[in-house]
Amino acid sequence: MAKEENFLCKDTIPKHPDSEPRLQYSGFFDCNYCDCKTFSTGTGFNNYYCSGDPAIGDFSEMYINEYTPQFFSPSIMLFNPPAGTPKSVRDSLRRAFSICWSDIPASCNVLRVTVEILLKERWPEVPIVINGKYLNKKLNELKRIEEKKPKFLEIIDYFLAIKWLGNNGSHDNELEERDLAVAFKIMEKALILLYSQDDNSVSEWVRMINAAEGRPIKS
């Protein structure tokens, strides 16, 4: 929630009869849940809305400023990792969260790096997992090692789904907000399975991403 006295918004486009207002904002926001403050900047548009019943000629219209954040400081945690999550994994997640508003492909790629860090933290006794050149090879080796543990096989499939989405972020730059949201949800579930007892399933998303080797929904 923005504090009106701390919120600044300016039109960044020179006045022209045919130009649509494009806004740039900055301000401090209060979190309704944790009572913390964060500073944010971003962009916005002044959008026109009209509704009504043409049969009776009853119309209403309004202009509403709609904003899209690009940056928060401190960054907003989109989910809280379980208490047992290693600090190195938490730090990498924060990096992914910090750029998710401004650079979706890069954020998803950082999430892929987070998987690499998590593998080193969780399976330090397996040299080939640490030193393998490609993440895909590491995950395949982990499947061989954990082949008799269904829980870990499921988690490895989650990591593979994040790997595919991270690859999309590295190579084709076509990831959308919904793709990143799914990747974060998959990572959250993987951490829950590893470090807590909660069990909310995202298995269907994982199956779809792995089957498509990337984004399950193309636009």
C-alpha positions as CSV (number, residue, x, y, z in Angstrom):
1,M,0.0,0.0,0.0
2,A,1.5,3.4,-1.0
3,K,1.6,6.3,1.3
4,E,0.1,9.3,-0.6
5,E,2.6,11.8,0.9
6,N,5.6,9.7,-0.3
7,F,4.3,8.8,-3.8
8,L,5.6,10.7,-6.8
9,C,4.3,10.1,-10.3
10,K,5.2,12.1,-13.5
11,D,4.3,11.9,-17.2
12,T,7.5,11.0,-19.0
13,I,6.3,11.6,-22.6
14,P,6.4,15.1,-24.2
15,K,2.9,16.4,-24.7
16,H,1.5,15.6,-28.1
17,P,-2.2,15.3,-29.3
18,D,-1.7,11.6,-30.3
19,S,0.5,10.4,-27.5
20,E,-0.8,8.3,-24.6
21,P,0.4,9.3,-21.1
22,R,3.2,7.1,-19.9
23,L,4.0,7.5,-16.3
24,Q,7.1,6.9,-14.1
25,Y,6.5,6.5,-10.3
26,S,8.5,6.2,-7.2
27,G,7.6,6.0,-3.5
28,F,7.6,4.1,-0.3
29,F,5.1,1.3,0.3
30,D,3.9,-0.4,3.5
31,C,3.4,-4.1,3.6
32,N,-0.1,-5.0,5.0
33,Y,1.2,-8.4,6.3
34,C,4.6,-7.8,7.9
35,D,4.4,-4.0,8.6
36,C,7.7,-3.4,6.8
37,K,8.5,-0.6,4.3
38,T,10.0,-0.9,0.8
39,F,10.9,1.6,-1.8
40,S,9.6,1.0,-5.3
41,T,10.0,2.5,-8.8
42,G,8.1,1.6,-11.9
43,T,6.1,2.6,-14.9
44,G,2.4,3.2,-15.5
45,F,-0.3,4.2,-18.0
46,N,-3.4,6.3,-17.8
47,N,-6.0,3.9,-19.2
48,Y,-9.5,4.7,-20.3
49,Y,-12.5,2.5,-19.4
50,C,-16.0,2.7,-20.6
51,S,-18.9,0.5,-19.6
52,G,-22.7,0.5,-19.8
53,D,-25.8,-0.7,-21.7
54,P,-25.9,0.5,-25.4
55,A,-29.6,-0.4,-25.5
56,I,-30.6,2.3,-23.1
57,G,-27.7,4.6,-23.8
58,D,-26.4,4.3,-20.2
59,F,-22.6,4.7,-20.2
60,S,-20.0,5.5,-17.6
61,E,-16.4,6.3,-18.3
62,M,-13.2,6.9,-16.3
63,Y,-9.5,7.2,-16.5
64,I,-7.4,5.1,-14.1
65,N,-3.7,5.1,-13.6
66,E,-2.3,1.5,-13.6
67,Y,1.2,0.9,-12.5
68,T,3.8,-1.9,-13.1
69,P,6.6,-2.2,-10.6
70,Q,10.2,-2.5,-11.9
71,F,12.2,-2.4,-8.7
72,F,11.8,-2.9,-4.9
73,S,14.3,-2.2,-2.2
74,P,14.6,-4.2,-0.1
75,S,13.4,-6.8,-2.6
76,I,10.1,-8.5,-1.8
77,M,10.2,-12.2,-1.0
78,L,7.5,-13.8,-3.2
79,F,7.5,-16.8,-0.9
80,N,9.2,-17.6,2.4
81,P,11.6,-20.6,2.2
82,P,11.4,-23.2,5.0
83,A,13.5,-22.5,8.0
84,G,16.0,-25.2,7.1
85,T,16.8,-23.7,3.7
86,P,20.6,-23.0,3.4
87,K,21.7,-19.4,3.5
88,S,23.4,-19.7,0.0
89,V,20.1,-20.8,-1.5
90,R,18.2,-18.0,0.3
91,D,20.7,-15.4,-1.0
92,S,20.3,-16.7,-4.6
93,L,16.5,-16.6,-4.3
94,R,16.7,-13.0,-3.2
95,R,18.7,-12.2,-6.3
96,A,16.0,-13.8,-8.4
97,F,13.3,-11.9,-6.5
98,S,15.1,-8.6,-6.9
99,I,15.0,-8.6,-10.7
100,C,11.8,-10.5,-11.3
101,W,9.8,-7.3,-11.9
102,S,12.3,-5.8,-14.4
103,D,13.8,-8.7,-16.2
104,I,11.7,-11.9,-16.2
105,P,14.2,-14.1,-18.3
106,A,17.1,-13.1,-16.2
107,S,15.2,-13.8,-13.0
108,C,14.3,-17.3,-14.2
109,N,18.0,-17.9,-15.1
110,V,19.0,-16.9,-11.6
111,L,16.5,-19.4,-10.3
112,R,18.2,-22.1,-12.5
113,V,21.5,-21.1,-10.8
114,T,19.8,-21.5,-7.5
115,V,19.1,-25.1,-8.4
116,E,22.9,-25.6,-8.9
117,I,23.6,-24.1,-5.5
118,L,21.0,-26.3,-3.9
119,L,22.5,-29.4,-5.4
120,K,25.9,-28.5,-3.9
121,E,24.4,-27.9,-0.5
122,R,22.2,-31.0,-0.4
123,W,24.5,-33.5,-2.0
124,P,28.1,-32.4,-1.1
125,E,29.3,-36.0,-0.8
126,V,28.8,-36.7,-4.5
127,P,31.7,-35.3,-6.5
128,I,30.2,-35.8,-10.0
129,V,27.2,-33.8,-9.0
130,I,29.3,-30.9,-7.8
131,N,31.9,-31.0,-10.7
132,G,29.7,-32.1,-13.6
133,K,29.7,-29.6,-16.5
134,Y,26.0,-29.6,-17.3
135,L,23.0,-29.3,-15.0
136,N,21.2,-32.0,-17.0
137,K,24.0,-34.5,-16.4
138,K,24.0,-33.6,-12.7
139,L,20.3,-34.3,-12.5
140,N,20.6,-37.6,-14.4
141,E,23.3,-38.7,-12.0
142,L,21.2,-37.8,-9.0
143,K,18.3,-39.8,-10.4
144,R,20.7,-42.8,-10.5
145,I,21.9,-42.2,-7.0
146,E,18.4,-41.7,-5.6
147,E,16.5,-44.2,-7.7
148,K,15.1,-46.0,-4.7
149,K,13.8,-42.8,-3.1
150,P,10.5,-41.6,-4.8
151,K,10.5,-38.4,-2.9
152,F,13.9,-37.3,-4.2
153,L,13.0,-38.4,-7.7
154,E,10.0,-36.1,-7.6
155,I,12.2,-33.2,-6.4
156,I,14.8,-33.9,-9.2
157,D,11.9,-33.6,-11.7
158,Y,11.1,-30.2,-10.2
159,F,14.7,-29.1,-10.6
160,L,14.6,-30.3,-14.2
161,A,11.5,-28.2,-14.9
162,I,13.2,-25.1,-13.5
163,K,16.3,-26.0,-15.6
164,W,14.2,-26.0,-18.8
165,L,12.5,-22.6,-18.0
166,G,15.9,-21.2,-17.0
167,N,17.3,-22.3,-20.4
168,N,14.4,-20.5,-22.1
169,G,15.4,-17.4,-20.2
170,S,19.0,-17.7,-21.4
171,H,18.4,-18.4,-25.0
172,D,15.1,-17.2,-26.5
173,N,14.1,-14.3,-24.1
174,E,10.4,-15.1,-24.5
175,L,9.5,-16.0,-21.0
176,E,6.4,-14.3,-19.6
177,E,5.3,-13.4,-16.1
178,R,3.2,-16.5,-15.8
179,D,6.2,-18.7,-16.7
180,L,8.3,-17.1,-13.9
181,A,5.4,-17.5,-11.4
182,V,5.3,-21.2,-12.2
183,A,9.0,-21.5,-11.8
184,F,8.9,-19.8,-8.4
185,K,6.0,-22.1,-7.3
186,I,7.9,-25.2,-8.3
187,M,11.0,-24.0,-6.4
188,E,8.9,-23.3,-3.3
189,K,7.4,-26.8,-3.5
190,A,10.9,-28.4,-3.9
191,L,12.2,-26.6,-0.8
192,I,9.1,-27.6,1.2
193,L,9.7,-31.2,0.3
194,L,13.3,-31.0,1.2
195,Y,13.1,-28.9,4.4
196,S,9.6,-29.1,5.8
197,Q,6.6,-31.5,6.0
198,D,4.1,-29.5,3.9
199,D,2.9,-31.1,0.7
200,N,1.1,-28.9,-1.7
201,S,1.4,-30.4,-5.2
202,V,2.6,-28.7,-8.3
203,S,3.3,-32.0,-10.0
204,E,1.1,-31.3,-13.1
205,W,3.1,-28.1,-13.9
206,V,6.3,-30.1,-13.6
207,R,5.0,-32.8,-15.9
208,M,3.9,-30.3,-18.6
209,I,7.2,-28.3,-18.5
210,N,9.4,-31.4,-18.7
211,A,7.3,-32.9,-21.5
212,A,7.6,-29.6,-23.5
213,E,11.3,-29.1,-22.5
214,G,10.4,-25.5,-21.7
215,R,7.3,-23.3,-21.6
216,P,4.2,-25.4,-21.6
217,I,2.0,-22.6,-23.0
218,K,3.2,-20.6,-26.0
219,S,1.5,-17.3,-27.0
